[in-house]
Amino acid sequence: EMVAYGMWAGRPRAYTASAKAINYCVDLVRQQDKERYMCNLLAPPAARPGLFALHAFNVETAKIRGTTAEQAIGRMRVAWWRQTLEQAWRGEPPDHPVAQALAHAHVRHGLELRLLEQLLDAREDDLAESQKESRDTLISYCERTAGSLLLLGLECAPKATGVEAAEHAAVHVGCALGLASLLRGTAVHASQSCTFIPVDVAARHNLTLKQVLSGRDSVDLSNAVAELASDAVSHLLAARALSSELPRDARSILLPAVVADHILQQLQRSSYAVFSGEIRKPLGLRLLMALNWNGFRGSY
């Protein structure tokens, strides 16, 4: 049994999450998000249970659109998670391992509910939209998803909490990772009749939604992807420019920057042909070595 202590209404309150609940989260992330799993293993040990709870929550909520045919059912699932978070933050989570692990993490680290709610807002937007209107809207989406998760990750590492430069860096890494991951997922999104290439970027390259959803690579599509990948590179450079101001624990929480870098390199190697087989190859050993090297050096 794992016990965490926190404060409710001015008095200490213990919430116990079973090791089984934590292990469920670890297994879920290992199976569904191998890259974040590898990053979490290199995070400060005290932060790992919280990180796995957060990333299991991300896995559970990210798949709502892909596994829900009807928008109304998707909205019901998002609403269930909203209610579940409120119960977990009161120390009374429902009988769901991810909810229990989140309650445990909140009691230990005082996680900011607003950041998880922002992530749910983004998931709800997914249900209603087939395409973002603008590049700015897309960046905001990345901030609310990957960015929120990294800010929450900093809250799990006591020595990384409250460092303003770390928070700025986390948002930049979130934007880079969010953009890179969404571009890599273009083929999967097209199979769900949507795209994360926004209307304004597509228009600049004479690209229609129909062309993107056709599942075929084209010069116009590759140019649009390259433009957004360039934005991701800028965010990655901005994050790394802050590295010297960050404590080591914060730098280890931002290791997903290495994942973003590898996805962007993979996109570049494939000439931004997002429907090619090259883009769907797992990053595997090359990424594992880079993560371990950066973890050892305390860099990202």
C-alpha contacts under 8 A as a table, 3 or more apart, distances in Angstrom:
res1	aa1	res2	aa2	distance
1	E	16	T	6.82
1	E	17	A	6.58
1	E	18	S	4.74
1	E	19	A	5.57
2	M	16	T	5.72
2	M	17	A	5.55
2	M	18	S	5.73
2	M	19	A	6.17
3	V	14	A	6.73
3	V	15	Y	6.13
3	V	16	T	4.46
3	V	17	A	6.48
3	V	104	H	7.48
4	A	14	A	5.77
4	A	15	Y	5.73
4	A	16	T	6.28
4	A	104	H	5.94
4	A	105	A	7.76
4	A	107	V	5.80
4	A	108	R	5.35
5	Y	12	P	6.58
5	Y	13	R	5.86
5	Y	14	A	4.58
5	Y	15	Y	6.59
5	Y	107	V	5.56
5	Y	108	R	6.02
6	G	12	P	5.48
6	G	13	R	5.48
6	G	14	A	6.40
6	G	107	V	4.56
6	G	108	R	6.31
6	G	110	G	7.67
7	M	10	G	5.84
7	M	11	R	5.38
7	M	12	P	4.55
7	M	13	R	5.77
7	M	107	V	7.50
8	W	11	R	5.56
8	W	12	P	6.36
8	W	13	R	6.34
8	W	90	R	7.68
14	A	107	V	7.69
15	Y	91	G	6.05
15	Y	103	A	7.28
15	Y	104	H	6.19
15	Y	107	V	7.12
16	T	104	H	6.59
17	A	21	A	6.45
17	A	22	I	7.42
17	A	100	Q	5.70
17	A	101	A	5.95
17	A	103	A	7.72
17	A	104	H	5.74
18	S	21	A	5.31
18	S	22	I	6.78
19	A	22	I	5.13
19	A	23	N	6.03
20	K	23	N	5.06
20	K	24	Y	6.08
20	K	97	P	7.73
21	A	24	Y	5.11
21	A	25	C	6.59
21	A	96	H	7.98
21	A	97	P	4.37
21	A	98	V	6.68
21	A	100	Q	6.60
21	A	101	A	5.93
22	I	25	C	5.24
22	I	26	V	6.40
22	I	49	P	6.37
22	I	52	F	7.45
22	I	53	A	6.96
22	I	97	P	7.18
22	I	98	V	7.69
22	I	101	A	5.68
23	N	26	V	4.93
23	N	27	D	6.11
24	Y	27	D	5.22
24	Y	28	L	6.12
24	Y	97	P	6.60
24	Y	98	V	7.62
25	C	28	L	5.07
25	C	29	V	6.17
25	C	52	F	5.67
25	C	53	A	5.70
25	C	55	H	7.81
25	C	56	A	5.24
25	C	97	P	7.29
25	C	98	V	6.27
25	C	101	A	7.67
26	V	29	V	5.34
26	V	30	R	6.10
26	V	37	Y	7.60
26	V	52	F	5.60
26	V	53	A	7.76
26	V	56	A	7.52
27	D	30	R	5.02
27	D	31	Q	6.15
28	L	31	Q	5.27
28	L	32	Q	5.99
28	L	33	D	7.84
28	L	56	A	6.21
28	L	59	V	7.80
29	V	32	Q	5.20
29	V	33	D	4.97
29	V	34	K	6.50
29	V	36	R	7.27
29	V	37	Y	5.80
29	V	52	F	6.91
29	V	55	H	6.49
29	V	56	A	5.67
29	V	59	V	7.17
30	R	33	D	5.82
30	R	34	K	4.99
30	R	37	Y	5.33
31	Q	34	K	6.31
32	Q	59	V	6.96
33	D	36	R	5.69
33	D	37	Y	6.28
33	D	59	V	7.44
34	K	37	Y	4.92
34	K	38	M	6.28
35	E	38	M	5.27
35	E	39	C	6.45
35	E	256	P	7.93
35	E	259	V	6.94
36	R	39	C	4.94
36	R	40	N	6.06
36	R	55	H	7.61
36	R	256	P	6.96
37	Y	40	N	5.19
37	Y	41	L	6.49
37	Y	52	F	7.78
38	M	41	L	5.41
38	M	42	L	7.03
38	M	288	L	7.16
38	M	291	L	7.78
39	C	42	L	5.46
39	C	43	A	6.69
39	C	253	I	7.89
39	C	255	L	6.06
39	C	256	P	6.39
39	C	291	L	7.01
40	N	43	A	5.07
40	N	48	R	6.08
40	N	51	L	6.67
40	N	52	F	7.21
40	N	253	I	7.83
41	L	48	R	7.14
42	L	252	S	6.92
42	L	292	N	7.51
42	L	295	G	6.34
43	A	47	A	6.62
43	A	48	R	6.35
43	A	249	D	7.47
43	A	252	S	5.46
43	A	253	I	5.88
44	P	47	A	5.43
44	P	48	R	6.67
44	P	157	A	6.91
44	P	249	D	6.49
44	P	252	S	7.34
45	P	48	R	5.39
46	A	49	P	7.18
46	A	156	C	7.72
46	A	157	A	7.04
47	A	50	G	5.60
47	A	51	L	6.19
47	A	153	G	7.68
47	A	156	C	4.89
47	A	157	A	5.20
48	R	51	L	5.01
48	R	52	F	6.10
48	R	156	C	7.95
49	P	52	F	5.26
49	P	53	A	6.24
49	P	101	A	7.66
49	P	105	A	7.17
50	G	53	A	5.08
50	G	54	L	6.23
50	G	101	A	7.35
50	G	102	L	6.99
50	G	104	H	7.80
50	G	105	A	4.83
50	G	153	G	7.65
50	G	156	C	6.07
51	L	54	L	5.12
51	L	55	H	6.13
51	L	153	G	6.00
51	L	156	C	7.04
52	F	55	H	5.14
52	F	56	A	5.92
53	A	56	A	5.17
53	A	57	F	6.23
53	A	98	V	6.02
53	A	101	A	5.40
53	A	102	L	5.45
53	A	105	A	7.32
54	L	57	F	5.11
54	L	58	N	6.29
54	L	102	L	6.83
54	L	149	L	7.00
54	L	152	L	7.88
54	L	153	G	7.95
55	H	58	N	4.78
55	H	59	V	6.18
55	H	149	L	7.64
56	A	59	V	5.02
56	A	60	E	6.18
56	A	98	V	6.48
57	F	60	E	5.13
57	F	61	T	6.18
57	F	98	V	6.30
57	F	99	A	8.00
58	N	61	T	5.29
58	N	62	A	5.76
59	V	62	A	5.23
59	V	63	K	6.42
60	E	63	K	5.88
60	E	64	I	7.16
61	T	64	I	5.46
61	T	78	V	7.43
61	T	120	L	7.42
61	T	123	R	6.92
62	A	65	R	7.09
62	A	123	R	6.76
63	K	66	G	5.30
63	K	67	T	6.09
64	I	67	T	5.48
64	I	68	T	5.95
64	I	74	G	6.05
64	I	77	R	7.30
64	I	78	V	7.93
64	I	123	R	7.73
65	R	68	T	5.33
65	R	69	A	7.71
65	R	74	G	6.55
65	R	123	R	7.78
65	R	126	D	6.84
65	R	127	L	5.95
66	G	69	A	7.81
66	G	192	Q	6.73
68	T	71	Q	7.10
68	T	73	I	6.70
68	T	74	G	5.77
69	A	73	I	7.85
69	A	74	G	7.99
70	E	73	I	5.51
70	E	74	G	6.53
71	Q	74	G	5.04
71	Q	75	R	6.22
71	Q	127	L	5.87
71	Q	128	A	7.20
72	A	75	R	5.10
72	A	76	M	6.31
73	I	76	M	5.00
73	I	77	R	6.38
74	G	77	R	5.14
74	G	78	V	6.37
74	G	124	E	7.80
74	G	127	L	6.84
75	R	78	V	5.06
75	R	79	A	6.09
75	R	124	E	6.53
75	R	127	L	7.56
76	M	79	A	4.98
76	M	80	W	6.12
77	R	80	W	4.99
77	R	81	W	6.40
78	V	81	W	5.16
78	V	82	R	6.33
78	V	120	L	6.59
78	V	123	R	7.49
78	V	124	E	6.66
79	A	82	R	5.00
79	A	83	Q	6.30
80	W	83	Q	5.23
80	W	84	T	6.03
81	W	84	T	4.78
81	W	85	L	6.07
81	W	120	L	7.96
82	R	85	L	5.27
82	R	86	E	6.50
82	R	117	E	7.10
82	R	120	L	7.48
83	Q	86	E	5.19
83	Q	87	Q	6.33
84	T	87	Q	5.12
84	T	88	A	6.06
84	T	93	P	6.43
84	T	94	P	6.75
84	T	99	A	6.67
85	L	88	A	4.96
85	L	89	W	6.04
85	L	93	P	7.60
85	L	99	A	7.05
85	L	113	L	7.72
86	E	89	W	5.16
86	E	90	R	6.41
87	Q	90	R	5.13
87	Q	91	G	6.47
87	Q	92	E	5.10
87	Q	93	P	5.00
87	Q	94	P	7.26
88	A	91	G	5.01
88	A	92	E	5.23
88	A	93	P	4.09
88	A	94	P	7.52
88	A	99	A	6.19
88	A	100	Q	6.85
88	A	102	L	6.82
88	A	103	A	4.63
89	W	92	E	7.33
89	W	93	P	7.70
89	W	103	A	5.90
89	W	106	H	6.77
89	W	107	V	7.99
89	W	113	L	7.79
90	R	93	P	7.68
91	G	103	A	6.01
91	G	107	V	7.90
92	E	103	A	7.81
93	P	96	H	7.53
93	P	99	A	5.71
93	P	100	Q	5.62
93	P	103	A	6.61
94	P	99	A	6.67
94	P	100	Q	7.25
95	D	99	A	7.56
95	D	100	Q	7.28
96	H	99	A	5.34
96	H	100	Q	6.20
97	P	100	Q	5.06
97	P	101	A	6.07
98	V	101	A	5.10
98	V	102	L	6.11
99	A	102	L	5.11
99	A	103	A	6.21
100	Q	103	A	5.11
100	Q	104	H	6.25
101	A	104	H	5.03
101	A	105	A	6.19
102	L	105	A	4.95
102	L	106	H	6.04
103	A	106	H	5.10
103	A	107	V	6.27
104	H	107	V	5.32
104	H	108	R	6.34
105	A	108	R	5.14
105	A	109	H	5.88
105	A	110	G	7.54
105	A	111	L	7.22
105	A	156	C	7.64
106	H	109	H	5.23
106	H	110	G	4.74
106	H	111	L	4.86
107	V	110	G	5.71
107	V	111	L	7.86
109	H	155	E	6.25
109	H	156	C	5.58
109	H	158	P	7.77
110	G	155	E	7.50
111	L	152	L	6.44
111	L	155	E	6.31
111	L	156	C	7.61
112	E	115	L	5.80
112	E	116	L	7.30
112	E	152	L	7.10
113	L	116	L	5.36
113	L	117	E	6.24
114	R	117	E	5.00
114	R	118	Q	6.14
115	L	118	Q	5.07
115	L	119	L	6.48
115	L	144	R	7.38
115	L	148	S	5.41
115	L	149	L	7.70
115	L	151	L	8.00
115	L	152	L	7.26
116	L	119	L	5.06
116	L	120	L	6.41
116	L	148	S	7.03
116	L	149	L	7.83
117	E	120	L	4.98
117	E	121	D	6.16
118	Q	121	D	4.95
118	Q	122	A	6.37
118	Q	144	R	5.52
118	Q	145	T	7.45
118	Q	148	S	7.50
119	L	122	A	5.16
119	L	123	R	6.41
119	L	144	R	5.30
119	L	145	T	4.99
119	L	148	S	6.85
120	L	123	R	4.94
120	L	124	E	6.17
121	D	124	E	5.08
121	D	125	D	6.27
122	A	125	D	5.02
122	A	126	D	6.37
122	A	141	Y	6.28
122	A	144	R	6.59
122	A	145	T	6.89
123	R	126	D	5.06
123	R	127	L	6.89
124	E	127	L	5.40
124	E	128	A	7.13
125	D	128	A	5.45
125	D	129	E	6.26
126	D	129	E	5.43
126	D	130	S	7.49
129	E	132	K	6.89
129	E	194	C	7.59
130	S	193	S	6.69
130	S	194	C	4.25
130	S	195	T	6.21
131	Q	194	C	6.01
131	Q	195	T	5.40
131	Q	196	F	5.81
131	Q	197	I	6.89
131	Q	198	P	5.88
131	Q	199	V	6.85
132	K	135	R	7.70
132	K	137	T	6.43
132	K	138	L	6.27
132	K	195	T	7.95
132	K	196	F	6.31
132	K	197	I	7.12
132	K	198	P	4.68
132	K	199	V	6.36
133	E	137	T	6.62
133	E	138	L	8.00
133	E	198	P	5.37
133	E	199	V	4.98
133	E	200	D	6.59
134	S	137	T	5.19
134	S	138	L	6.41
134	S	198	P	5.07
134	S	199	V	5.79
134	S	200	D	5.26
134	S	201	V	7.12
135	R	138	L	5.01
135	R	139	I	6.23
135	R	198	P	5.84
135	R	200	D	6.81
135	R	201	V	6.69
136	D	139	I	5.08
136	D	140	S	6.17
137	T	140	S	5.06
137	T	141	Y	6.20
138	L	141	Y	4.97
138	L	142	C	6.37
138	L	196	F	7.31
138	L	198	P	6.96
139	I	142	C	5.09
139	I	143	E	6.28
139	I	175	C	6.27
139	I	179	L	7.68
140	S	143	E	5.01
140	S	144	R	6.27
141	Y	144	R	5.14
141	Y	145	T	6.26
142	C	145	T	5.18
142	C	146	A	5.63
142	C	147	G	6.22
142	C	174	G	6.26
142	C	175	C	5.07
142	C	177	L	7.99
142	C	178	G	4.91
142	C	179	L	6.73
143	E	146	A	6.07
143	E	147	G	4.22
143	E	148	S	6.23
143	E	171	V	6.08
143	E	174	G	5.93
143	E	175	C	5.74
143	E	178	G	7.83
144	R	147	G	5.69
144	R	148	S	5.23
145	T	148	S	5.36
145	T	149	L	6.39
145	T	174	G	7.58
145	T	178	G	7.43
146	A	149	L	5.20
146	A	150	L	6.37
146	A	174	G	4.52
146	A	175	C	6.93
146	A	177	L	6.81
146	A	178	G	5.59
147	G	150	L	5.26
147	G	151	L	6.30
147	G	170	A	6.24
147	G	171	V	4.74
147	G	172	H	7.44
147	G	173	V	7.03
147	G	174	G	3.85
147	G	175	C	6.39
147	G	178	G	7.87
148	S	151	L	5.13
148	S	152	L	6.15
148	S	171	V	7.57
148	S	174	G	7.55
149	L	152	L	5.09
149	L	153	G	6.04
149	L	174	G	7.91
150	L	153	G	4.74
150	L	154	L	6.34
150	L	170	A	5.59
150	L	171	V	7.34
150	L	173	V	7.99
150	L	174	G	6.65
150	L	253	I	7.23
150	L	254	L	7.04
151	L	154	L	5.19
151	L	155	E	6.62
151	L	167	E	6.26
151	L	170	A	6.02
151	L	171	V	7.31
152	L	155	E	5.02
152	L	156	C	6.62
153	G	156	C	5.16
153	G	157	A	6.94
153	G	253	I	6.30
154	L	157	A	5.37
154	L	158	P	7.73
154	L	160	A	5.52
154	L	161	T	5.72
154	L	166	A	7.91
154	L	167	E	7.80
154	L	250	A	6.24
154	L	253	I	6.36
155	E	158	P	6.64
155	E	160	A	7.03
155	E	161	T	5.31
156	C	161	T	7.80
157	A	160	A	5.32
157	A	161	T	6.46
157	A	249	D	6.61
157	A	250	A	7.29
157	A	253	I	7.90
158	P	161	T	5.41
159	K	247	P	7.13
159	K	249	D	6.17
159	K	250	A	7.33
160	A	163	V	6.33
160	A	166	A	7.33
160	A	246	L	7.85
160	A	247	P	6.36
160	A	248	R	7.90
160	A	249	D	5.62
160	A	250	A	4.62
161	T	250	A	7.95
162	G	167	E	7.84
163	V	166	A	5.32
163	V	167	E	6.54
163	V	246	L	7.43
164	E	167	E	5.15
164	E	168	H	6.38
165	A	168	H	5.11
165	A	169	A	6.10
165	A	242	L	6.50
165	A	245	E	6.47
165	A	246	L	6.65
166	A	169	A	5.01
166	A	170	A	6.00
166	A	242	L	7.62
166	A	245	E	7.70
166	A	246	L	5.79
166	A	250	A	6.41
166	A	251	R	7.99
167	E	170	A	4.99
167	E	171	V	6.39
168	H	171	V	5.35
168	H	172	H	6.48
168	H	239	A	7.46
169	A	172	H	5.11
169	A	173	V	6.14
169	A	238	A	7.28
169	A	239	A	4.38
169	A	240	R	7.36
169	A	242	L	6.38
169	A	243	S	7.88
170	A	173	V	5.09
170	A	174	G	5.98
170	A	239	A	7.16
170	A	254	L	6.55
171	V	174	G	4.93
171	V	175	C	6.23
172	H	175	C	5.13
172	H	176	A	6.26
172	H	235	H	4.93
172	H	236	L	6.33
172	H	238	A	6.61
172	H	239	A	5.30
173	V	176	A	5.05
173	V	177	L	5.94
173	V	235	H	6.51
173	V	236	L	5.80
173	V	239	A	5.95
173	V	254	L	7.10
173	V	256	P	7.38
173	V	257	A	5.55
173	V	260	A	7.90
174	G	177	L	5.18
174	G	178	G	5.71
175	C	178	G	5.09
175	C	179	L	5.99
175	C	232	A	6.59
175	C	235	H	6.44
176	A	179	L	5.38
176	A	180	A	6.07
176	A	231	D	7.60
176	A	232	A	4.17
176	A	233	V	6.57
176	A	234	S	7.88
176	A	235	H	5.43
176	A	236	L	5.62
176	A	257	A	7.43
176	A	260	A	6.15
177	L	180	A	5.14
177	L	181	S	5.92
177	L	232	A	7.36
177	L	256	P	7.16
177	L	257	A	6.64
177	L	259	V	7.25
177	L	260	A	4.60
178	G	181	S	5.30
178	G	182	L	6.06
179	L	182	L	5.22
179	L	183	L	6.09
179	L	228	L	7.09
179	L	229	A	7.01
179	L	232	A	5.95
180	A	183	L	5.26
180	A	184	R	6.18
180	A	229	A	6.50
180	A	232	A	6.57
180	A	260	A	5.94
180	A	263	I	6.10
180	A	264	L	6.03
181	S	184	R	5.10
181	S	185	G	6.16
181	S	260	A	7.42
181	S	263	I	7.22
182	L	185	G	4.98
182	L	186	T	6.43
182	L	196	F	6.50
183	L	186	T	5.32
183	L	196	F	7.30
183	L	197	I	7.81
183	L	225	V	6.70
183	L	229	A	7.72
183	L	274	V	7.26
184	R	187	A	7.73
184	R	263	I	7.33
184	R	267	L	7.32
184	R	274	V	6.36
184	R	279	I	6.40
184	R	280	R	7.41
185	G	188	V	5.30
185	G	189	H	6.18
185	G	274	V	7.88
186	T	189	H	5.17
186	T	190	A	6.08
186	T	195	T	6.37
186	T	196	F	7.30
186	T	274	V	6.28
186	T	275	F	7.36
187	A	190	A	5.07
187	A	191	S	6.40
187	A	215	G	6.58
187	A	274	V	6.72
187	A	275	F	5.63
188	V	191	S	5.23
188	V	192	Q	6.71
189	H	192	Q	5.02
189	H	193	S	6.41
189	H	194	C	5.31
189	H	195	T	5.57
189	H	196	F	7.81
190	A	193	S	4.84
190	A	194	C	5.21
190	A	195	T	5.97
190	A	212	V	6.94
190	A	213	L	4.79
190	A	214	S	7.61
190	A	215	G	6.73
191	S	194	C	7.55
191	S	213	L	7.32
193	S	213	L	6.32
194	C	213	L	7.09
195	T	198	P	7.62
195	T	209	L	7.75
195	T	212	V	7.30
195	T	213	L	7.55
197	I	201	V	6.74
197	I	202	A	6.44
197	I	224	A	7.43
197	I	225	V	7.44
198	P	201	V	5.52
198	P	202	A	6.13
199	V	202	A	5.14
199	V	203	A	6.04
200	D	203	A	5.13
200	D	204	R	6.36
201	V	204	R	5.20
201	V	205	H	6.74
201	V	224	A	6.27
202	A	205	H	5.32
202	A	206	N	6.19
202	A	207	L	4.77
202	A	208	T	6.59
202	A	209	L	7.97
202	A	221	L	7.83
202	A	224	A	6.20
203	A	206	N	4.88
203	A	207	L	5.72
203	A	208	T	7.26
204	R	207	L	7.59
204	R	224	A	7.92
205	H	220	D	5.48
205	H	221	L	7.49
205	H	223	N	6.89
205	H	224	A	6.15
206	N	220	D	6.69
207	L	211	Q	6.56
207	L	212	V	7.45
207	L	220	D	6.05
207	L	221	L	6.58
208	T	211	Q	5.23
208	T	212	V	6.63
209	L	212	V	5.18
209	L	213	L	6.19
210	K	213	L	5.15
210	K	214	S	6.07
211	Q	214	S	5.13
211	Q	215	G	7.55
211	Q	216	R	7.50
212	V	215	G	6.25
212	V	216	R	7.25
212	V	221	L	7.08
215	G	275	F	6.52
216	R	275	F	6.39
217	D	221	L	6.42
217	D	222	S	7.08
217	D	273	A	5.77
217	D	274	V	6.81
217	D	275	F	5.93
217	D	276	S	7.73
218	S	221	L	5.20
218	S	222	S	6.18
218	S	273	A	7.68
219	V	222	S	5.14
219	V	223	N	6.11
220	D	223	N	5.19
220	D	224	A	6.33
221	L	224	A	5.17
221	L	225	V	6.22
221	L	273	A	7.92
222	S	225	V	5.07
222	S	226	A	6.01
222	S	271	S	7.15
222	S	272	Y	4.93
222	S	273	A	5.76
222	S	274	V	7.42
223	N	226	A	4.99
223	N	227	E	6.25
223	N	272	Y	7.57
224	A	227	E	5.21
224	A	228	L	6.57
225	V	228	L	5.29
225	V	229	A	6.06
225	V	272	Y	6.21
226	A	229	A	4.93
226	A	230	S	6.09
226	A	268	Q	7.95
226	A	272	Y	6.18
227	E	230	S	5.15
227	E	231	D	6.62
228	L	231	D	5.01
228	L	232	A	6.42
229	A	232	A	4.95
229	A	233	V	6.31
229	A	264	L	6.63
230	S	233	V	5.05
230	S	234	S	6.39
231	D	234	S	5.14
231	D	235	H	6.48
232	A	235	H	5.19
232	A	236	L	6.25
232	A	264	L	8.00
233	V	236	L	4.99
233	V	237	L	6.21
233	V	261	D	7.77
233	V	264	L	7.66
234	S	237	L	5.19
234	S	238	A	6.21
235	H	238	A	5.02
235	H	239	A	6.17
236	L	239	A	5.13
236	L	240	R	6.24
236	L	257	A	6.86
236	L	260	A	7.94
236	L	261	D	7.63
237	L	240	R	5.11
237	L	241	A	6.09
238	A	241	A	5.18
238	A	242	L	6.94
239	A	242	L	5.60
239	A	243	S	7.02
240	R	243	S	5.13
240	R	300	Y	7.07
241	A	244	S	7.53
242	L	245	E	5.68
242	L	246	L	7.01
243	S	246	L	5.46
243	S	251	R	7.12
243	S	299	S	7.37
243	S	300	Y	7.83
246	L	250	A	6.10
246	L	251	R	6.38
247	P	250	A	5.45
247	P	251	R	6.53
248	R	251	R	5.05
248	R	252	S	6.36
248	R	298	G	5.91
249	D	252	S	5.18
249	D	253	I	6.46
250	A	253	I	5.13
250	A	254	L	6.47
251	R	254	L	5.12
251	R	255	L	6.71
251	R	298	G	6.26
251	R	299	S	6.01
251	R	300	Y	6.22
252	S	255	L	5.36
252	S	295	G	6.32
252	S	298	G	6.46
252	S	299	S	7.20
252	S	300	Y	7.15
253	I	256	P	7.60
254	L	257	A	5.96
254	L	300	Y	6.22
255	L	258	V	5.63
255	L	259	V	7.39
255	L	291	L	6.95
255	L	294	N	7.55
255	L	295	G	7.42
255	L	299	S	7.62
255	L	300	Y	5.00
256	P	259	V	4.92
256	P	260	A	6.39
256	P	300	Y	7.65
257	A	260	A	5.04
257	A	261	D	6.20
257	A	300	Y	5.88
258	V	261	D	5.01
258	V	262	H	6.28
258	V	287	L	7.74
258	V	290	A	7.22
258	V	291	L	6.60
258	V	300	Y	5.95
259	V	262	H	5.18
259	V	263	I	6.27
259	V	287	L	6.99
260	A	263	I	5.20
260	A	264	L	6.16
261	D	264	L	5.18
261	D	265	Q	6.21
262	H	265	Q	5.03
262	H	266	Q	6.12
262	H	283	L	7.45
262	H	287	L	6.91
263	I	266	Q	4.97
263	I	267	L	6.19
263	I	283	L	7.82
264	L	267	L	5.02
264	L	268	Q	6.20
265	Q	268	Q	5.04
265	Q	269	R	6.10
266	Q	269	R	5.09
266	Q	270	S	6.29
266	Q	278	E	7.72
266	Q	279	I	6.44
267	L	270	S	5.26
267	L	271	S	6.36
267	L	272	Y	4.98
267	L	273	A	7.34
267	L	274	V	7.41
267	L	279	I	6.43
268	Q	271	S	5.03
268	Q	272	Y	5.69
269	R	272	Y	7.50
270	S	273	A	5.67
270	S	274	V	7.82
270	S	276	S	7.55
270	S	278	E	6.34
270	S	279	I	6.82
273	A	276	S	5.59
273	A	279	I	7.64
274	V	279	I	6.18
275	F	279	I	7.33
276	S	279	I	5.93
276	S	280	R	7.49
277	G	280	R	5.43
277	G	281	K	6.75
278	E	281	K	5.56
283	L	286	R	6.39
283	L	287	L	5.66
284	G	287	L	5.64
284	G	288	L	6.27
285	L	288	L	4.93
285	L	289	M	6.14
286	R	289	M	5.37
286	R	290	A	6.34
287	L	290	A	5.05
287	L	291	L	6.04
288	L	291	L	5.19
288	L	292	N	6.21
289	M	292	N	5.20
289	M	293	W	6.10
290	A	293	W	5.08
290	A	294	N	6.08
291	L	294	N	5.20
291	L	295	G	5.88
292	N	295	G	4.93
292	N	296	F	6.02
293	W	296	F	5.14
293	W	297	R	6.24
294	N	297	R	5.03
294	N	298	G	5.78
294	N	299	S	4.91
294	N	300	Y	5.80
295	G	298	G	5.10
295	G	299	S	6.40
295	G	300	Y	7.59
296	F	299	S	7.87
